[in-house]
Amino acid sequence: MSNPTMSSRLDRPSSLYQPEESFSEPADRRIDFLSALVILAKRRRLLAVCTLGGLILGVILSFVLKPTYTATATILPPQQSTSSAAAFIGQFGSLIGGSGLGGGLGLKNPADMYIGMLEGHTISDHVIASCNLKDLYKTKYLEDARVMLRRHVTFETGKDNLIHLSVKDGDPNRASQIANSYLDQLYNLNSELATGEAAQRRTFYAQRLAEEKAALSDAEIALRNTQQKTGLIQLSGQAVSIINSIAQARAQLASREVELQSLRTYATQENPDAIRLQEEISALRSNLVNLENSQRAIQPGDIQLPAGQVPEAALQYERQTRELKYHVTLYELLSRQSEAAKLDEAKSAPVIQVVDHATPPDKKSGPPRTLITVGCAFLGLVISSLWCFLCASLERMKLIPEQAQKLNDLKSALRF
């Protein structure tokens, strides 16, 4: 029994017969490798012309583009934290324009913190001003100059913990100048931030030292005036002993009073230590009054004279001498403490060592002429290949009546 469908197909002319699968085949079906080679081979002249055109364009661009030079500087950041690290991190955010180093204390690599400083606004603004980059980049606003500068500068750190600072510019001298300016500004910012406890102590001792120097000068003048007035050059041993006893009593009294004031900040008056100190202060005051005002007679074997029996002129001279000795001793003490504070301040500032300063490069770093030439040639080949596949796809679509009709409608719609 014959199939009507098969007989109808056999009745058709062979010239008009085409498999239905050829018309139902999707247009975006992947082309196999051999078919792709056939398509490219048919349009080999187009491929050659486009590739050669891209090659010529790449050669022209490589010679037209302005050459660039790269100047590099290398920095060794401090590897040990200092006592002023907390103040250092706390002050950093406000000075660099909010770059955000709140987690700086948790950095595994100290170089990361210094890269953040280099990328901050404080250093970049000073570099822009010192190198006059706003005029060079022809920018009106400072923010635009920062963006332009950031495009020319890179900061990298490796396993060696060294910071590599690279600056690209069309002028080799200017490239090295910008890189070295970064180093100078980093040193200045690092020194400015290292104002911790040691720096405050140094400032305090410097002020006290200046005051004490003036007081010492006044004491010397007062002693000289007393010598000229009284004619005394040196006191007897008894007078010196009396004045030293009075000075010692005053020092003990002042020490106990300070101790009592400190105790009263956290203890009541019924505290046993407070009561004991009050009794000692009363006894010391009585002893001091006796030393200053006693008119007792000299007993046999007593080596100290009552204060009332010391001549007034000698007493005045000894007081001026004791005042001078006091200021001399205090000045020496403050001098030593001031020097110690300076050493502490020097230690508190992390030392940044410059391994390599930037020097004007003598070799161009760009543009990469070979890469540009090969890239343009490859781009021409890719574009021409895509064009070949597009043309082949359009030709196949024209063989399908429905697709051909859609192409015609599209052409009509695109006409103005």
C-alpha positions as a printed Julia matrix, in Angstrom:
416×3 Matrix{Float64}:
  0.0    0.0     0.0
  1.5    3.26   -1.09
  1.92   6.28    1.1
  0.14   9.39   -0.28
  2.77  11.67    1.14
  5.62   9.79   -0.46
  3.82   9.62   -3.78
  3.16  13.36   -3.73
  6.81  14.01   -3.13
  7.82  11.68   -5.97
  5.43  13.49   -8.29
  7.27  16.8    -7.75
  9.93  17.85  -10.25
 13.4   16.94   -9.1
 14.64  20.47   -9.75
 12.15  21.91   -7.3
 12.71  19.31   -4.64
 14.75  20.3    -1.56
 14.78  18.61    1.83
 12.51  20.31    4.33
 15.25  20.04    6.91
 17.29  22.63    5.0
 14.54  25.22    5.46
 13.84  24.37    9.08
 17.5   24.55   10.05
 18.04  27.44   12.55
 20.0   30.46   11.26
 22.25  30.71   14.31
 23.42  27.11   14.15
 27.12  26.8    14.94
 29.24  26.52   11.82
 31.68  23.66   11.88
 35.39  24.16   11.43
 35.58  23.16    7.76
 32.68  25.39    6.83
 34.4   28.29    8.59
 37.59  27.69    6.64
 35.62  27.63    3.39
 33.94  30.93    4.23
 37.27  32.58    5.1
 38.97  31.15    2.02
 36.31  32.63   -0.27
 37.05  36.09    1.16
 40.79  35.77    1.67
 41.49  39.03   -0.16
 39.26  40.94    2.25
 41.04  39.32    5.18
 44.45  40.21    3.78
 43.5   43.81    3.06
 41.97  44.38    6.51
 44.89  42.73    8.3
 47.41  44.77    6.33
 45.39  47.92    6.98
 45.4   47.23   10.71
 49.15  46.62   10.59
 49.78  49.93    8.85
 47.47  51.74   11.28
 49.33  50.21   14.23
 52.69  51.34   12.87
 51.38  54.87   12.4
 49.89  54.98   15.9
 53.06  53.65   17.52
 55.07  56.53   16.06
 52.42  59.21   16.52
 51.73  58.54   20.2
 53.82  60.58   22.63
 56.59  58.55   24.32
 56.43  58.03   28.08
 59.16  57.57   30.69
 58.87  55.82   34.04
 60.86  56.97   37.08
 60.9   54.58   40.04
 61.83  55.1    43.69
 62.07  52.4    46.36
 61.23  52.88   50.05
 61.9   50.66   53.06
 59.18  51.36   55.66
 59.82  50.88   59.4
 59.45  47.28   60.5
 58.89  47.93   64.23
 56.09  49.83   65.89
 56.87  52.67   68.31
 55.22  54.02   71.44
 53.57  56.77   69.42
 51.82  54.36   67.03
 48.37  54.94   68.5
 48.62  58.72   68.14
 50.11  58.22   64.71
 47.13  56.22   63.44
 44.55  58.37   65.21
 45.73  61.59   63.57
 46.21  60.05   60.11
 42.61  60.11   58.85
 42.06  63.87   59.24
 45.34  64.8    57.54
 44.97  62.74   54.38
 41.46  63.74   53.57
 39.53  60.72   54.89
 41.34  57.85   53.2
 40.12  55.62   56.02
 42.73  53.79   58.05
 40.57  52.96   61.01
 41.87  49.42   60.9
 45.47  50.46   60.58
 46.43  48.79   63.82
 45.46  45.46   62.28
 47.63  45.74   59.19
 49.82  42.73   58.64
 52.28  44.67   56.52
 53.44  48.15   57.62
 53.96  49.01   53.96
 50.18  49.04   53.48
 49.84  51.99   55.85
 52.51  54.0    54.06
 50.93  53.27   50.69
 47.72  54.68   52.13
 49.62  57.79   53.16
 51.1   58.15   49.68
 47.65  57.84   48.13
 46.13  60.4    50.51
 45.16  63.95   49.67
 47.73  65.56   51.96
 50.74  64.24   50.05
 49.17  64.49   46.59
 48.12  68.11   47.15
 51.65  69.08   48.19
 53.1   67.25   45.18
 50.68  69.05   42.85
 51.63  72.39   44.35
 55.4   71.79   44.39
 55.52  70.48   40.8
 52.89  72.92   39.45
 50.84  70.06   38.03
 47.58  72.0    37.69
 49.11  74.05   34.87
 50.75  70.97   33.37
 47.51  68.98   33.29
 45.52  72.11   32.36
 42.95  71.54   35.08
 40.9   74.18   36.83
 40.03  72.25   39.97
 42.31  70.52   42.42
 40.24  67.34   42.36
 40.76  67.01   38.61
 44.5   67.4    39.11
 44.41  64.64   41.74
 42.69  62.3    39.28
 45.24  63.07   36.57
 48.14  62.56   38.95
 46.7   59.27   40.17
 46.68  57.99   36.58
 50.4   58.64   36.28
 51.48  57.17   39.64
 51.48  53.59   40.89
 52.4   52.2    44.33
 53.31  48.55   44.7
 54.67  46.36   47.48
 56.01  42.84   47.22
 57.12  40.01   49.45
 60.27  41.98   50.29
 58.08  44.64   52.03
 59.63  47.34   49.87
 57.4   50.07   48.44
 57.99  50.75   44.75
 56.79  54.17   43.61
 56.57  54.63   39.83
 55.71  57.82   37.96
 54.98  57.95   34.22
 55.41  61.18   32.3
 56.4   62.41   28.87
 59.42  64.23   30.35
 62.0   62.01   32.1
 63.22  64.84   34.35
 59.7   65.71   35.44
 58.92  62.06   36.14
 61.86  61.79   38.55
 60.98  65.16   40.1
 57.43  64.02   40.89
 58.67  60.72   42.34
 61.23  62.43   44.6
 58.61  64.97   45.64
 56.5   62.07   46.9
 59.45  60.93   49.02
 59.94  64.4    50.52
 56.26  64.82   51.32
 56.07  61.35   52.87
 58.99  62.22   55.15
 57.36  65.52   56.15
 53.99  63.92   56.86
 55.59  61.1    58.82
 57.5   63.59   60.98
 54.39  65.7    61.49
 52.31  62.75   62.63
 54.95  61.55   65.1
 53.94  64.11   67.76
 53.16  61.83   70.67
 53.94  61.88   74.34
 57.68  62.3    73.8
 57.16  65.44   71.74
 54.85  66.9    74.37
 57.41  66.19   77.08
 60.12  67.82   75.0
 57.99  70.92   74.55
 57.21  71.05   78.26
 60.84  70.66   79.3
 61.96  73.22   76.74
 59.57  75.78   78.21
 60.53  74.94   81.78
 64.21  75.05   80.83
 63.8   78.54   79.4
 61.96  79.69   82.53
 64.57  78.13   84.79
 67.36  79.74   82.81
 65.81  83.14   83.43
 65.3   82.3    87.12
 68.94  81.2    87.42
 70.08  84.46   85.9
 67.93  86.39   88.38
 69.37  84.36   91.28
 72.92  85.12   90.17
 72.13  88.82   89.98
 70.46  88.75   93.4
 73.47  87.0    94.97
 75.87  89.49   93.43
 73.78  92.4    94.73
 73.77  90.84   98.2
 77.54  90.43   98.13
 77.97  94.03   97.09
 75.55  95.2    99.78
 76.8   93.13  102.72
 80.4   92.61  101.71
 80.16  88.89  102.54
 81.98  86.4   100.35
 81.65  83.18  102.4
 79.74  82.21  105.54
 81.03  80.34  108.54
 80.33  76.68  108.99
 77.77  77.33  111.76
 75.72  79.67  109.54
 75.73  77.16  106.7
 74.55  74.42  109.07
 71.68  76.57  110.36
 70.42  77.51  106.9
 70.69  73.94  105.64
 68.65  72.72  108.61
 65.93  75.25  107.86
 65.92  74.3   104.17
 65.69  70.61  104.99
 62.79  71.2   107.36
 60.94  73.21  104.73
 61.49  70.49  102.12
 60.17  67.79  104.46
 57.13  69.92  105.32
 56.33  70.56  101.64
 56.71  66.88  100.83
 54.3   65.8   103.57
 51.74  68.45  102.53
 51.79  67.24   98.92
 51.42  63.64  100.11
 48.44  64.62  102.27
 46.77  66.48   99.37
 47.18  63.45   97.15
 45.76  61.15   99.85
 42.68  63.33  100.36
 41.64  62.85   96.71
 40.48  59.31   97.52
 40.48  59.01  101.36
 38.56  60.68  104.17
 40.0   62.65  107.06
 39.48  59.65  109.37
 41.89  57.59  107.33
 44.79  56.39  109.53
 47.39  57.52  107.0
 45.77  60.94  106.78
 45.81  61.29  110.56
 49.44  60.22  110.71
 50.42  62.75  108.03
 48.59  65.54  109.82
 50.51  64.77  113.0
 53.81  64.72  111.12
 52.99  68.04  109.45
 52.19  69.62  112.8
 55.47  68.38  114.25
 57.46  69.63  111.25
 55.84  73.05  111.45
 56.7   73.31  115.12
 60.27  72.28  114.42
 60.56  74.83  111.62
 59.24  77.6   113.86
 61.72  76.64  116.54
 64.6   76.71  114.06
 63.65  80.1   112.7
 62.7   81.9   115.91
 64.55  80.12  118.7
 66.64  82.38  120.94
 67.88  79.58  123.17
 71.34  79.78  124.65
 74.16  77.71  123.32
 74.63  74.57  125.38
 78.0   72.92  125.86
 78.74  70.62  122.96
 75.93  72.09  120.75
 77.34  72.62  117.27
 74.25  74.43  115.93
 73.41  78.05  116.67
 69.8   79.21  117.02
 68.58  80.99  113.9
 67.97  84.15  115.88
 71.69  84.38  116.71
 72.82  84.29  113.07
 73.6   87.78  111.81
 70.9   89.08  109.49
 73.36  89.9   106.72
 74.83  86.41  106.82
 71.36  84.9   106.8
 70.36  86.92  103.74
 73.56  85.97  101.95
 73.1   82.28  102.7
 69.51  82.36  101.47
 70.63  83.85   98.17
 73.39  81.25   97.92
 70.93  78.44   98.59
 68.54  79.9    96.01
 71.31  79.98   93.42
 72.32  76.39   94.18
 68.69  75.34   93.91
 68.29  76.89   90.46
 71.63  75.47   89.27
 70.62  71.97   90.34
 67.15  72.31   88.82
 68.56  73.67   85.57
 70.93  70.7    85.26
 68.09  68.29   85.97
 65.81  69.89   83.39
 68.61  69.88   80.83
 69.09  66.13   81.23
 65.37  65.5    81.06
 65.04  67.7    77.98
 67.77  65.77   76.19
 66.12  62.49   77.16
 62.79  63.75   75.78
 64.49  64.7    72.51
 65.91  61.19   72.21
 62.49  59.7    72.93
 60.95  61.93   70.28
 63.54  60.84   67.74
 62.78  57.21   68.54
 59.03  57.78   68.35
 59.23  58.99   64.73
 59.35  55.92   62.44
 62.38  56.14   60.19
 61.62  55.76   56.49
 64.67  54.67   54.55
 64.93  55.48   50.87
 66.56  52.54   49.13
 66.61  54.16   45.68
 65.89  57.76   44.77
 64.22  58.36   41.43
 66.59  59.28   38.6
 65.63  60.54   35.12
 65.12  57.4    32.98
 67.13  57.22   29.76
 64.9   54.59   28.12
 61.3   54.93   27.01
 58.75  52.83   28.82
 55.99  53.39   26.29
 54.11  53.22   24.11
 54.72  49.5    23.34
 55.12  49.8    19.58
 55.31  46.08   18.86
 52.23  45.37   20.93
 50.29  48.2    19.28
 51.27  47.07   15.78
 50.46  43.4    16.36
 47.26  44.31   18.2
 45.97  46.5    15.37
 46.77  43.79   12.79
 45.01  41.17   14.9
 42.04  43.5    15.37
 41.81  43.96   11.6
 41.86  40.19   11.12
 39.14  39.63   13.73
 36.87  42.35   12.34
 37.25  41.1     8.77
 36.59  37.5     9.88
 33.42  38.55   11.67
 32.37  40.42    8.56
 32.91  37.31    6.46
 30.8   35.18    8.79
 28.09  37.85    8.82
 27.96  37.93    5.03
 27.81  34.13    4.85
 25.0   34.08    7.38
 23.03  36.65    5.4
 23.45  34.61    2.23
 22.12  31.51    3.97
 19.19  33.47    5.36
 18.27  34.63    1.86
 17.77  30.99    0.82
 14.96  30.67    3.35
 11.81  32.4     2.06
 10.58  33.5     5.47
 13.99  34.88    6.5
 14.42  36.54    3.12
 11.08  38.29    3.53
 12.1   39.55    6.98
 15.35  40.9     5.57
 13.47  42.79    2.88
 11.1   44.22    5.48
 14.07  45.32    7.56
 15.66  47.09    4.6
 12.4   48.86    3.87
 12.04  49.96    7.48
 15.57  51.38    7.58
 15.06  53.57    4.54
 14.42  57.26    5.19
